Amino acid sequence: MKKIFYVVAYDVKSDKKRKKISELLEEWGVRVNFSVFECEIPRKALSPLKRKIEALINPKSDSVLYYPLCLNCRSQSERCGMTAFRSFEQKLIVV
């Protein structure tokens, strides 16, 4: 199944809704900033994920941004500060 790399950023006022959104995104990727995730999402899973998130937000006060990145763009991304971050290969698994 082909996966697409997305950077998902959100600005949600409600703590409860923000937590639910972060829990949904943790299923597909890793948090790289407080309200930013890097996700590998299968094409078929993207629309259902967006619908779940859209059901949680208030479109008048909240926003969610989805940025698809091609492999070339992804390989050119740069990080500054906090060099110890989790990648997909290093995803934390708690047993």
LODRENMI-568727 format. One record per residue: residue in three letters; residue number from 0; x, y, z of N, C-alpha, C in turn. Coordinates in nm, 2 decimals. Each point is the difference from the previous one (the first is absolute). Example, Ala and Ser with C-alpha at 12.3 -4.5 7.8 and 13.67 -1.06 7.14 Angstrom:
2
<atom><aa>ALA</aa><i>0</i><n_x>1.32</n_x><n_y>-0.57</n_y><n_z>0.78</n_z><ca_x>-0.09</ca_x><ca_y>0.12</ca_y><ca_z>0.00</ca_z><c_x>0.09</c_x><c_y>0.12</c_y><c_z>0.00</c_z></atom>
<atom><aa>SER</aa><i>1</i><n_x>-0.04</n_x><n_y>0.11</n_y><n_z>-0.07</n_z><ca_x>0.09</ca_x><ca_y>0.11</ca_y><ca_z>0.00</ca_z><c_x>-0.08</c_x><c_y>0.11</c_y><c_z>0.08</c_z></atom>
//
This chain:
95
<atom><aa>MET</aa><i>0</i><n_x>0.08</n_x><n_y>-0.12</n_y><n_z>0.00</n_z><ca_x>-0.08</ca_x><ca_y>0.12</ca_y><ca_z>0.00</ca_z><c_x>0.09</c_x><c_y>0.12</c_y><c_z>0.00</c_z></atom>
<atom><aa>LYS</aa><i>1</i><n_x>-0.02</n_x><n_y>0.09</n_y><n_z>-0.10</n_z><ca_x>0.08</ca_x><ca_y>0.12</ca_y><ca_z>-0.01</ca_z><c_x>-0.03</c_x><c_y>0.10</c_y><c_z>0.11</c_z></atom>
<atom><aa>LYS</aa><i>2</i><n_x>0.10</n_x><n_y>0.05</n_y><n_z>0.07</n_z><ca_x>-0.02</ca_x><ca_y>0.10</ca_y><ca_z>0.10</ca_z><c_x>0.06</c_x><c_y>0.13</c_y><c_z>-0.05</c_z></atom>
<atom><aa>ILE</aa><i>3</i><n_x>-0.07</n_x><n_y>0.11</n_y><n_z>0.05</n_z><ca_x>0.04</ca_x><ca_y>0.13</ca_y><ca_z>-0.03</ca_z><c_x>0.05</c_x><c_y>0.07</c_y><c_z>0.12</c_z></atom>
<atom><aa>PHE</aa><i>4</i><n_x>0.11</n_x><n_y>0.07</n_y><n_z>-0.01</n_z><ca_x>0.06</ca_x><ca_y>0.07</ca_y><ca_z>0.12</ca_z><c_x>-0.07</c_x><c_y>0.14</c_y><c_z>0.01</c_z></atom>
<atom><aa>TYR</aa><i>5</i><n_x>-0.05</n_x><n_y>0.02</n_y><n_z>0.12</n_z><ca_x>-0.07</ca_x><ca_y>0.13</ca_y><ca_z>0.03</ca_z><c_x>0.06</c_x><c_y>0.06</c_y><c_z>0.12</c_z></atom>
<atom><aa>VAL</aa><i>6</i><n_x>0.01</n_x><n_y>0.14</n_y><n_z>0.00</n_z><ca_x>0.02</ca_x><ca_y>0.07</ca_y><ca_z>0.12</ca_z><c_x>-0.14</c_x><c_y>0.06</c_y><c_z>0.04</c_z></atom>
<atom><aa>VAL</aa><i>7</i><n_x>-0.05</n_x><n_y>-0.04</n_y><n_z>0.12</n_z><ca_x>-0.13</ca_x><ca_y>0.05</ca_y><ca_z>0.04</ca_z><c_x>0.02</c_x><c_y>0.09</c_y><c_z>0.12</c_z></atom>
<atom><aa>ALA</aa><i>8</i><n_x>-0.05</n_x><n_y>0.12</n_y><n_z>-0.02</n_z><ca_x>0.01</ca_x><ca_y>0.10</ca_y><ca_z>0.11</ca_z><c_x>-0.14</c_x><c_y>0.05</c_y><c_z>0.04</c_z></atom>
<atom><aa>TYR</aa><i>9</i><n_x>-0.03</n_x><n_y>0.02</n_y><n_z>0.13</n_z><ca_x>-0.13</ca_x><ca_y>0.04</ca_y><ca_z>0.04</ca_z><c_x>0.01</c_x><c_y>0.11</c_y><c_z>0.11</c_z></atom>
<atom><aa>ASP</aa><i>10</i><n_x>-0.11</n_x><n_y>0.07</n_y><n_z>0.00</n_z><ca_x>-0.02</ca_x><ca_y>0.11</ca_y><ca_z>0.10</ca_z><c_x>-0.14</c_x><c_y>-0.02</c_y><c_z>0.05</c_z></atom>
<atom><aa>VAL</aa><i>11</i><n_x>-0.02</n_x><n_y>-0.06</n_y><n_z>0.12</n_z><ca_x>-0.13</ca_x><ca_y>-0.04</ca_y><ca_z>0.05</ca_z><c_x>-0.01</c_x><c_y>0.06</c_y><c_z>0.14</c_z></atom>
<atom><aa>LYS</aa><i>12</i><n_x>-0.10</n_x><n_y>0.08</n_y><n_z>0.03</n_z><ca_x>-0.01</ca_x><ca_y>0.06</ca_y><ca_z>0.13</ca_z><c_x>-0.03</c_x><c_y>-0.09</c_y><c_z>0.11</c_z></atom>
<atom><aa>SER</aa><i>13</i><n_x>-0.09</n_x><n_y>-0.10</n_y><n_z>-0.02</n_z><ca_x>-0.04</ca_x><ca_y>-0.09</ca_y><ca_z>0.11</ca_z><c_x>0.10</c_x><c_y>-0.10</c_y><c_z>0.03</c_z></atom>
<atom><aa>ASP</aa><i>14</i><n_x>0.04</n_x><n_y>-0.01</n_y><n_z>0.13</n_z><ca_x>0.10</ca_x><ca_y>-0.10</ca_y><ca_z>0.04</ca_z><c_x>-0.04</c_x><c_y>-0.14</c_y><c_z>-0.03</c_z></atom>
<atom><aa>LYS</aa><i>15</i><n_x>-0.13</n_x><n_y>-0.03</n_y><n_z>0.03</n_z><ca_x>-0.05</ca_x><ca_y>-0.13</ca_y><ca_z>-0.02</ca_z><c_x>0.00</c_x><c_y>-0.04</c_y><c_z>-0.15</c_z></atom>
<atom><aa>LYS</aa><i>16</i><n_x>-0.04</n_x><n_y>0.09</n_y><n_z>-0.08</n_z><ca_x>0.00</ca_x><ca_y>-0.03</ca_y><ca_z>-0.15</ca_z><c_x>0.14</c_x><c_y>-0.01</c_y><c_z>-0.05</c_z></atom>
<atom><aa>ARG</aa><i>17</i><n_x>0.09</n_x><n_y>0.08</n_y><n_z>0.05</n_z><ca_x>0.14</ca_x><ca_y>0.00</ca_y><ca_z>-0.04</ca_z><c_x>0.06</c_x><c_y>-0.13</c_y><c_z>0.03</c_z></atom>
<atom><aa>LYS</aa><i>18</i><n_x>-0.03</n_x><n_y>-0.05</n_y><n_z>0.12</n_z><ca_x>0.06</ca_x><ca_y>-0.13</ca_y><ca_z>0.04</ca_z><c_x>-0.05</c_x><c_y>-0.11</c_y><c_z>-0.09</c_z></atom>
<atom><aa>LYS</aa><i>19</i><n_x>-0.13</n_x><n_y>0.00</n_y><n_z>-0.03</n_z><ca_x>-0.06</ca_x><ca_y>-0.10</ca_y><ca_z>-0.09</ca_z><c_x>0.07</c_x><c_y>0.00</c_y><c_z>-0.14</c_z></atom>
<atom><aa>ILE</aa><i>20</i><n_x>0.02</n_x><n_y>0.12</n_y><n_z>-0.05</n_z><ca_x>0.07</ca_x><ca_y>0.01</ca_y><ca_z>-0.13</ca_z><c_x>0.14</c_x><c_y>-0.05</c_y><c_z>0.01</c_z></atom>
<atom><aa>SER</aa><i>21</i><n_x>0.07</n_x><n_y>0.03</n_y><n_z>0.10</n_z><ca_x>0.14</ca_x><ca_y>-0.05</ca_y><ca_z>0.02</ca_z><c_x>0.00</c_x><c_y>-0.15</c_y><c_z>0.01</c_z></atom>
<atom><aa>GLU</aa><i>22</i><n_x>-0.10</n_x><n_y>-0.06</n_y><n_z>0.07</n_z><ca_x>-0.01</ca_x><ca_y>-0.15</ca_y><ca_z>0.01</ca_z><c_x>-0.02</c_x><c_y>-0.06</c_y><c_z>-0.14</c_z></atom>
<atom><aa>LEU</aa><i>23</i><n_x>-0.09</n_x><n_y>0.06</n_y><n_z>-0.08</n_z><ca_x>-0.02</ca_x><ca_y>-0.05</ca_y><ca_z>-0.13</ca_z><c_x>0.12</c_x><c_y>0.01</c_y><c_z>-0.09</c_z></atom>
<atom><aa>LEU</aa><i>24</i><n_x>0.08</n_x><n_y>0.11</n_y><n_z>0.01</n_z><ca_x>0.12</ca_x><ca_y>0.01</ca_y><ca_z>-0.08</ca_z><c_x>0.11</c_x><c_y>-0.09</c_y><c_z>0.04</c_z></atom>
<atom><aa>GLU</aa><i>25</i><n_x>0.01</n_x><n_y>-0.03</n_y><n_z>0.13</n_z><ca_x>0.10</ca_x><ca_y>-0.09</ca_y><ca_z>0.06</ca_z><c_x>-0.01</c_x><c_y>-0.14</c_y><c_z>-0.06</c_z></atom>
<atom><aa>GLU</aa><i>26</i><n_x>-0.12</n_x><n_y>-0.03</n_y><n_z>-0.06</n_z><ca_x>-0.01</ca_x><ca_y>-0.13</ca_y><ca_z>-0.06</ca_z><c_x>0.07</c_x><c_y>-0.01</c_y><c_z>-0.13</c_z></atom>
<atom><aa>TRP</aa><i>27</i><n_x>0.03</n_x><n_y>0.12</n_y><n_z>-0.06</n_z><ca_x>0.05</ca_x><ca_y>0.01</ca_y><ca_z>-0.14</ca_z><c_x>0.14</c_x><c_y>0.06</c_y><c_z>0.00</c_z></atom>
<atom><aa>GLY</aa><i>28</i><n_x>0.05</n_x><n_y>0.06</n_y><n_z>0.10</n_z><ca_x>0.12</ca_x><ca_y>0.07</ca_y><ca_z>-0.01</ca_z><c_x>0.06</c_x><c_y>0.04</c_y><c_z>0.14</c_z></atom>
<atom><aa>VAL</aa><i>29</i><n_x>0.09</n_x><n_y>0.09</n_y><n_z>-0.01</n_z><ca_x>0.07</ca_x><ca_y>0.04</ca_y><ca_z>0.12</ca_z><c_x>-0.01</c_x><c_y>0.16</c_y><c_z>0.02</c_z></atom>
<atom><aa>ARG</aa><i>30</i><n_x>-0.01</n_x><n_y>0.04</n_y><n_z>0.13</n_z><ca_x>-0.01</ca_x><ca_y>0.14</ca_y><ca_z>0.03</ca_z><c_x>0.14</c_x><c_y>0.06</c_y><c_z>-0.02</c_z></atom>
<atom><aa>VAL</aa><i>31</i><n_x>0.01</n_x><n_y>0.11</n_y><n_z>-0.07</n_z><ca_x>0.12</ca_x><ca_y>0.06</ca_y><ca_z>-0.02</ca_z><c_x>0.00</c_x><c_y>0.14</c_y><c_z>0.06</c_z></atom>
<atom><aa>ASN</aa><i>32</i><n_x>-0.11</n_x><n_y>0.05</n_y><n_z>0.04</n_z><ca_x>-0.02</ca_x><ca_y>0.13</ca_y><ca_z>0.07</ca_z><c_x>-0.13</c_x><c_y>-0.02</c_y><c_z>0.07</c_z></atom>
<atom><aa>PHE</aa><i>33</i><n_x>-0.03</n_x><n_y>0.10</n_y><n_z>0.09</n_z><ca_x>-0.12</ca_x><ca_y>-0.01</ca_y><ca_z>0.09</ca_z><c_x>-0.12</c_x><c_y>-0.04</c_y><c_z>-0.08</c_z></atom>
<atom><aa>SER</aa><i>34</i><n_x>-0.03</n_x><n_y>0.07</n_y><n_z>-0.11</n_z><ca_x>-0.12</ca_x><ca_y>-0.03</ca_y><ca_z>-0.08</ca_z><c_x>0.03</c_x><c_y>-0.03</c_y><c_z>-0.14</c_z></atom>
<atom><aa>VAL</aa><i>35</i><n_x>0.11</n_x><n_y>-0.07</n_y><n_z>-0.02</n_z><ca_x>0.05</ca_x><ca_y>-0.04</ca_y><ca_z>-0.14</ca_z><c_x>0.04</c_x><c_y>-0.14</c_y><c_z>0.00</c_z></atom>
<atom><aa>PHE</aa><i>36</i><n_x>-0.05</n_x><n_y>-0.08</n_y><n_z>-0.09</n_z><ca_x>0.03</ca_x><ca_y>-0.14</ca_y><ca_z>-0.02</ca_z><c_x>0.06</c_x><c_y>-0.02</c_y><c_z>-0.14</c_z></atom>
<atom><aa>GLU</aa><i>37</i><n_x>0.09</n_x><n_y>-0.10</n_y><n_z>-0.01</n_z><ca_x>0.04</ca_x><ca_y>-0.05</ca_y><ca_z>-0.13</ca_z><c_x>-0.06</c_x><c_y>-0.14</c_y><c_z>-0.01</c_z></atom>
<atom><aa>CYS</aa><i>38</i><n_x>-0.08</n_x><n_y>-0.02</n_y><n_z>-0.10</n_z><ca_x>-0.07</ca_x><ca_y>-0.12</ca_y><ca_z>-0.01</ca_z><c_x>0.02</c_x><c_y>-0.07</c_y><c_z>-0.14</c_z></atom>
<atom><aa>GLU</aa><i>39</i><n_x>-0.01</n_x><n_y>-0.13</n_y><n_z>0.00</n_z><ca_x>0.00</ca_x><ca_y>-0.08</ca_y><ca_z>-0.12</ca_z><c_x>-0.14</c_x><c_y>-0.07</c_y><c_z>0.00</c_z></atom>
<atom><aa>ILE</aa><i>40</i><n_x>-0.08</n_x><n_y>0.05</n_y><n_z>-0.09</n_z><ca_x>-0.14</ca_x><ca_y>-0.04</ca_y><ca_z>0.00</ca_z><c_x>-0.04</c_x><c_y>-0.06</c_y><c_z>-0.13</c_z></atom>
<atom><aa>PRO</aa><i>41</i><n_x>-0.05</n_x><n_y>-0.12</n_y><n_z>0.00</n_z><ca_x>-0.05</ca_x><ca_y>-0.07</ca_y><ca_z>-0.12</ca_z><c_x>-0.11</c_x><c_y>0.09</c_y><c_z>-0.07</c_z></atom>
<atom><aa>ARG</aa><i>42</i><n_x>0.01</n_x><n_y>0.00</n_y><n_z>-0.13</n_z><ca_x>-0.10</ca_x><ca_y>0.08</ca_y><ca_z>-0.08</ca_z><c_x>-0.15</c_x><c_y>-0.03</c_y><c_z>0.05</c_z></atom>
<atom><aa>LYS</aa><i>43</i><n_x>-0.03</n_x><n_y>-0.13</n_y><n_z>0.02</n_z><ca_x>-0.13</ca_x><ca_y>-0.04</ca_y><ca_z>0.04</ca_z><c_x>-0.04</c_x><c_y>0.05</c_y><c_z>0.14</c_z></atom>
<atom><aa>ALA</aa><i>44</i><n_x>0.10</n_x><n_y>0.02</n_y><n_z>0.08</n_z><ca_x>-0.03</ca_x><ca_y>0.04</ca_y><ca_z>0.14</ca_z><c_x>-0.01</c_x><c_y>0.15</c_y><c_z>0.02</c_z></atom>
<atom><aa>LEU</aa><i>45</i><n_x>0.04</n_x><n_y>0.08</n_y><n_z>-0.10</n_z><ca_x>0.01</ca_x><ca_y>0.15</ca_y><ca_z>0.02</ca_z><c_x>-0.14</c_x><c_y>0.06</c_y><c_z>0.01</c_z></atom>
<atom><aa>SER</aa><i>46</i><n_x>-0.09</n_x><n_y>-0.04</n_y><n_z>-0.08</n_z><ca_x>-0.14</ca_x><ca_y>0.06</ca_y><ca_z>0.00</ca_z><c_x>-0.07</c_x><c_y>-0.03</c_y><c_z>0.13</c_z></atom>
<atom><aa>PRO</aa><i>47</i><n_x>0.00</n_x><n_y>-0.13</n_y><n_z>0.05</n_z><ca_x>-0.06</ca_x><ca_y>-0.03</ca_y><ca_z>0.13</ca_z><c_x>0.07</c_x><c_y>0.08</c_y><c_z>0.11</c_z></atom>
<atom><aa>LEU</aa><i>48</i><n_x>0.13</n_x><n_y>0.01</n_y><n_z>0.00</n_z><ca_x>0.07</ca_x><ca_y>0.07</ca_y><ca_z>0.11</ca_z><c_x>-0.04</c_x><c_y>0.15</c_y><c_z>0.00</c_z></atom>
<atom><aa>LYS</aa><i>49</i><n_x>-0.01</n_x><n_y>0.06</n_y><n_z>-0.12</n_z><ca_x>-0.04</ca_x><ca_y>0.14</ca_y><ca_z>-0.01</ca_z><c_x>-0.15</c_x><c_y>0.02</c_y><c_z>0.05</c_z></atom>
<atom><aa>ARG</aa><i>50</i><n_x>-0.08</n_x><n_y>-0.10</n_y><n_z>-0.03</n_z><ca_x>-0.14</ca_x><ca_y>0.01</ca_y><ca_z>0.05</ca_z><c_x>-0.01</c_x><c_y>0.00</c_y><c_z>0.15</c_z></atom>
<atom><aa>LYS</aa><i>51</i><n_x>0.08</n_x><n_y>-0.09</n_y><n_z>0.06</n_z><ca_x>0.00</ca_x><ca_y>-0.01</ca_y><ca_z>0.14</ca_z><c_x>0.05</c_x><c_y>0.13</c_y><c_z>0.07</c_z></atom>
<atom><aa>ILE</aa><i>52</i><n_x>0.10</n_x><n_y>0.05</n_y><n_z>-0.06</n_z><ca_x>0.06</ca_x><ca_y>0.13</ca_y><ca_z>0.05</ca_z><c_x>-0.10</c_x><c_y>0.11</c_y><c_z>-0.02</c_z></atom>
<atom><aa>GLU</aa><i>53</i><n_x>-0.06</n_x><n_y>0.01</n_y><n_z>-0.12</n_z><ca_x>-0.10</ca_x><ca_y>0.11</ca_y><ca_z>-0.03</ca_z><c_x>-0.12</c_x><c_y>-0.01</c_y><c_z>0.10</c_z></atom>
<atom><aa>ALA</aa><i>54</i><n_x>-0.03</n_x><n_y>-0.12</n_y><n_z>0.04</n_z><ca_x>-0.12</ca_x><ca_y>-0.01</ca_y><ca_z>0.09</ca_z><c_x>0.04</c_x><c_y>0.05</c_y><c_z>0.14</c_z></atom>
<atom><aa>LEU</aa><i>55</i><n_x>0.13</n_x><n_y>0.01</n_y><n_z>0.03</n_z><ca_x>0.04</ca_x><ca_y>0.05</ca_y><ca_z>0.13</ca_z><c_x>0.02</c_x><c_y>0.15</c_y><c_z>0.01</c_z></atom>
<atom><aa>ILE</aa><i>56</i><n_x>0.03</n_x><n_y>0.06</n_y><n_z>-0.11</n_z><ca_x>0.04</ca_x><ca_y>0.14</ca_y><ca_z>0.01</ca_z><c_x>-0.12</c_x><c_y>0.10</c_y><c_z>-0.02</c_z></atom>
<atom><aa>ASN</aa><i>57</i><n_x>0.01</n_x><n_y>0.12</n_y><n_z>0.04</n_z><ca_x>-0.09</ca_x><ca_y>0.10</ca_y><ca_z>-0.02</ca_z><c_x>0.06</c_x><c_y>0.09</c_y><c_z>-0.12</c_z></atom>
<atom><aa>PRO</aa><i>58</i><n_x>-0.06</n_x><n_y>-0.01</n_y><n_z>-0.12</n_z><ca_x>0.06</ca_x><ca_y>0.06</ca_y><ca_z>-0.11</ca_z><c_x>0.01</c_x><c_y>0.16</c_y><c_z>0.01</c_z></atom>
<atom><aa>LYS</aa><i>59</i><n_x>-0.08</n_x><n_y>0.05</n_y><n_z>0.09</n_z><ca_x>0.01</ca_x><ca_y>0.15</ca_y><ca_z>0.02</ca_z><c_x>0.12</c_x><c_y>0.04</c_y><c_z>0.09</c_z></atom>
<atom><aa>SER</aa><i>60</i><n_x>0.05</n_x><n_y>-0.09</n_y><n_z>0.08</n_z><ca_x>0.11</ca_x><ca_y>0.04</ca_y><ca_z>0.09</ca_z><c_x>0.12</c_x><c_y>-0.09</c_y><c_z>-0.01</c_z></atom>
<atom><aa>ASP</aa><i>61</i><n_x>-0.01</n_x><n_y>-0.12</n_y><n_z>-0.06</n_z><ca_x>0.11</ca_x><ca_y>-0.09</ca_y><ca_z>-0.01</ca_z><c_x>0.05</c_x><c_y>-0.02</c_y><c_z>-0.14</c_z></atom>
<atom><aa>SER</aa><i>62</i><n_x>0.12</n_x><n_y>-0.05</n_y><n_z>-0.02</n_z><ca_x>0.05</ca_x><ca_y>-0.03</ca_y><ca_z>-0.14</ca_z><c_x>0.09</c_x><c_y>-0.12</c_y><c_z>0.01</c_z></atom>
<atom><aa>VAL</aa><i>63</i><n_x>0.00</n_x><n_y>-0.08</n_y><n_z>-0.11</n_z><ca_x>0.09</ca_x><ca_y>-0.11</ca_y><ca_z>-0.02</ca_z><c_x>0.05</c_x><c_y>0.01</c_y><c_z>-0.14</c_z></atom>
<atom><aa>LEU</aa><i>64</i><n_x>0.13</n_x><n_y>-0.01</n_y><n_z>-0.02</n_z><ca_x>0.07</ca_x><ca_y>0.01</ca_y><ca_z>-0.12</ca_z><c_x>0.07</c_x><c_y>-0.13</c_y><c_z>-0.04</c_z></atom>
<atom><aa>TYR</aa><i>65</i><n_x>-0.02</n_x><n_y>-0.04</n_y><n_z>-0.12</n_z><ca_x>0.06</ca_x><ca_y>-0.13</ca_y><ca_z>-0.05</ca_z><c_x>0.10</c_x><c_y>0.04</c_y><c_z>-0.12</c_z></atom>
<atom><aa>TYR</aa><i>66</i><n_x>0.13</n_x><n_y>-0.02</n_y><n_z>0.02</n_z><ca_x>0.10</ca_x><ca_y>0.03</ca_y><ca_z>-0.10</ca_z><c_x>0.06</c_x><c_y>-0.13</c_y><c_z>-0.05</c_z></atom>
<atom><aa>PRO</aa><i>67</i><n_x>-0.04</n_x><n_y>-0.04</n_y><n_z>-0.12</n_z><ca_x>0.06</ca_x><ca_y>-0.12</ca_y><ca_z>-0.06</ca_z><c_x>0.14</c_x><c_y>0.03</c_y><c_z>-0.05</c_z></atom>
<atom><aa>LEU</aa><i>68</i><n_x>0.10</n_x><n_y>-0.09</n_y><n_z>0.03</n_z><ca_x>0.14</ca_x><ca_y>0.03</ca_y><ca_z>-0.05</ca_z><c_x>0.04</c_x><c_y>-0.12</c_y><c_z>-0.08</c_z></atom>
<atom><aa>CYS</aa><i>69</i><n_x>0.06</n_x><n_y>0.03</n_y><n_z>-0.12</n_z><ca_x>0.06</ca_x><ca_y>-0.11</ca_y><ca_z>-0.08</ca_z><c_x>0.13</c_x><c_y>-0.04</c_y><c_z>0.07</c_z></atom>
<atom><aa>LEU</aa><i>70</i><n_x>0.05</n_x><n_y>-0.12</n_y><n_z>-0.05</n_z><ca_x>0.12</ca_x><ca_y>-0.05</ca_y><ca_z>0.06</ca_z><c_x>0.12</c_x><c_y>0.10</c_y><c_z>-0.02</c_z></atom>
<atom><aa>ASN</aa><i>71</i><n_x>0.00</n_x><n_y>0.07</n_y><n_z>-0.11</n_z><ca_x>0.11</ca_x><ca_y>0.09</ca_y><ca_z>-0.03</ca_z><c_x>-0.01</c_x><c_y>0.12</c_y><c_z>0.10</c_z></atom>
<atom><aa>CYS</aa><i>72</i><n_x>-0.12</n_x><n_y>0.05</n_y><n_z>0.02</n_z><ca_x>-0.02</ca_x><ca_y>0.11</ca_y><ca_z>0.10</ca_z><c_x>0.03</c_x><c_y>-0.04</c_y><c_z>0.14</c_z></atom>
<atom><aa>ARG</aa><i>73</i><n_x>-0.04</n_x><n_y>-0.12</n_y><n_z>0.03</n_z><ca_x>0.02</ca_x><ca_y>-0.05</ca_y><ca_z>0.14</ca_z><c_x>0.15</c_x><c_y>-0.02</c_y><c_z>0.02</c_z></atom>
<atom><aa>SER</aa><i>74</i><n_x>0.08</n_x><n_y>-0.05</n_y><n_z>-0.10</n_z><ca_x>0.14</ca_x><ca_y>-0.02</ca_y><ca_z>0.02</ca_z><c_x>0.07</c_x><c_y>0.14</c_y><c_z>0.02</c_z></atom>
<atom><aa>GLN</aa><i>75</i><n_x>-0.06</n_x><n_y>0.10</n_y><n_z>-0.04</n_z><ca_x>0.07</ca_x><ca_y>0.14</ca_y><ca_z>0.01</ca_z><c_x>-0.05</c_x><c_y>0.07</c_y><c_z>0.12</c_z></atom>
<atom><aa>SER</aa><i>76</i><n_x>-0.08</n_x><n_y>-0.06</n_y><n_z>0.08</n_z><ca_x>-0.04</ca_x><ca_y>0.07</ca_y><ca_z>0.13</ca_z><c_x>0.11</c_x><c_y>0.02</c_y><c_z>0.09</c_z></atom>
<atom><aa>GLU</aa><i>77</i><n_x>0.00</n_x><n_y>0.10</n_y><n_z>0.08</n_z><ca_x>0.11</ca_x><ca_y>0.03</ca_y><ca_z>0.10</ca_z><c_x>-0.06</c_x><c_y>0.02</c_y><c_z>0.14</c_z></atom>
<atom><aa>ARG</aa><i>78</i><n_x>0.08</n_x><n_y>-0.03</n_y><n_z>0.09</n_z><ca_x>-0.04</ca_x><ca_y>0.02</ca_y><ca_z>0.14</ca_z><c_x>0.10</c_x><c_y>0.08</c_y><c_z>0.07</c_z></atom>
<atom><aa>CYS</aa><i>79</i><n_x>-0.05</n_x><n_y>0.08</n_y><n_z>0.09</n_z><ca_x>0.09</ca_x><ca_y>0.09</ca_y><ca_z>0.08</ca_z><c_x>-0.04</c_x><c_y>-0.02</c_y><c_z>0.15</c_z></atom>
<atom><aa>GLY</aa><i>80</i><n_x>0.09</n_x><n_y>-0.03</n_y><n_z>0.09</n_z><ca_x>-0.03</ca_x><ca_y>-0.01</ca_y><ca_z>0.14</ca_z><c_x>-0.06</c_x><c_y>-0.14</c_y><c_z>0.03</c_z></atom>
<atom><aa>MET</aa><i>81</i><n_x>-0.01</n_x><n_y>-0.04</n_y><n_z>0.12</n_z><ca_x>-0.05</ca_x><ca_y>-0.12</ca_y><ca_z>0.05</ca_z><c_x>0.03</c_x><c_y>-0.12</c_y><c_z>-0.10</c_z></atom>
<atom><aa>THR</aa><i>82</i><n_x>0.13</n_x><n_y>-0.03</n_y><n_z>-0.01</n_z><ca_x>0.04</ca_x><ca_y>-0.10</ca_y><ca_z>-0.10</ca_z><c_x>-0.05</c_x><c_y>-0.14</c_y><c_z>0.04</c_z></atom>
<atom><aa>ALA</aa><i>83</i><n_x>-0.03</n_x><n_y>-0.02</n_y><n_z>0.12</n_z><ca_x>-0.05</ca_x><ca_y>-0.13</ca_y><ca_z>0.04</ca_z><c_x>-0.15</c_x><c_y>-0.01</c_y><c_z>-0.02</c_z></atom>
<atom><aa>PHE</aa><i>84</i><n_x>-0.04</n_x><n_y>-0.04</n_y><n_z>-0.12</n_z><ca_x>-0.14</ca_x><ca_y>-0.02</ca_y><ca_z>-0.03</ca_z><c_x>-0.02</c_x><c_y>-0.14</c_y><c_z>-0.04</c_z></atom>
<atom><aa>ARG</aa><i>85</i><n_x>-0.13</n_x><n_y>-0.05</n_y><n_z>0.00</n_z><ca_x>-0.03</ca_x><ca_y>-0.13</ca_y><ca_z>-0.04</ca_z><c_x>-0.03</c_x><c_y>0.00</c_y><c_z>-0.15</c_z></atom>
<atom><aa>SER</aa><i>86</i><n_x>0.05</n_x><n_y>-0.09</n_y><n_z>-0.07</n_z><ca_x>-0.03</ca_x><ca_y>-0.02</ca_y><ca_z>-0.14</ca_z><c_x>-0.10</c_x><c_y>-0.12</c_y><c_z>0.00</c_z></atom>
<atom><aa>PHE</aa><i>87</i><n_x>-0.05</n_x><n_y>-0.03</n_y><n_z>-0.12</n_z><ca_x>-0.09</ca_x><ca_y>-0.11</ca_y><ca_z>-0.02</ca_z><c_x>0.07</c_x><c_y>-0.13</c_y><c_z>0.04</c_z></atom>
<atom><aa>GLU</aa><i>88</i><n_x>0.13</n_x><n_y>-0.01</n_y><n_z>-0.02</n_z><ca_x>0.07</ca_x><ca_y>-0.12</ca_y><ca_z>0.03</ca_z><c_x>0.02</c_x><c_y>-0.01</c_y><c_z>0.15</c_z></atom>
<atom><aa>GLN</aa><i>89</i><n_x>0.00</n_x><n_y>0.11</n_y><n_z>0.07</n_z><ca_x>0.02</ca_x><ca_y>0.00</ca_y><ca_z>0.14</ca_z><c_x>-0.12</c_x><c_y>0.02</c_y><c_z>0.09</c_z></atom>
<atom><aa>LYS</aa><i>90</i><n_x>-0.12</n_x><n_y>-0.02</n_y><n_z>-0.07</n_z><ca_x>-0.12</ca_x><ca_y>0.02</ca_y><ca_z>0.07</ca_z><c_x>-0.01</c_x><c_y>-0.08</c_y><c_z>0.13</c_z></atom>
<atom><aa>LEU</aa><i>91</i><n_x>-0.04</n_x><n_y>0.07</n_y><n_z>0.11</n_z><ca_x>0.00</ca_x><ca_y>-0.06</ca_y><ca_z>0.13</ca_z><c_x>-0.11</c_x><c_y>-0.10</c_y><c_z>0.01</c_z></atom>
<atom><aa>ILE</aa><i>92</i><n_x>0.03</n_x><n_y>-0.12</n_y><n_z>0.05</n_z><ca_x>-0.10</ca_x><ca_y>-0.10</ca_y><ca_z>0.02</ca_z><c_x>0.00</c_x><c_y>-0.04</c_y><c_z>0.15</c_z></atom>
<atom><aa>VAL</aa><i>93</i><n_x>-0.11</n_x><n_y>0.02</n_y><n_z>0.06</n_z><ca_x>-0.01</ca_x><ca_y>-0.03</ca_y><ca_z>0.15</ca_z><c_x>-0.07</c_x><c_y>-0.13</c_y><c_z>0.01</c_z></atom>
<atom><aa>VAL</aa><i>94</i><n_x>0.06</n_x><n_y>-0.10</n_y><n_z>0.07</n_z><ca_x>-0.06</ca_x><ca_y>-0.13</ca_y><ca_z>0.02</ca_z><c_x>-0.05</c_x><c_y>-0.01</c_y><c_z>0.15</c_z></atom>
//
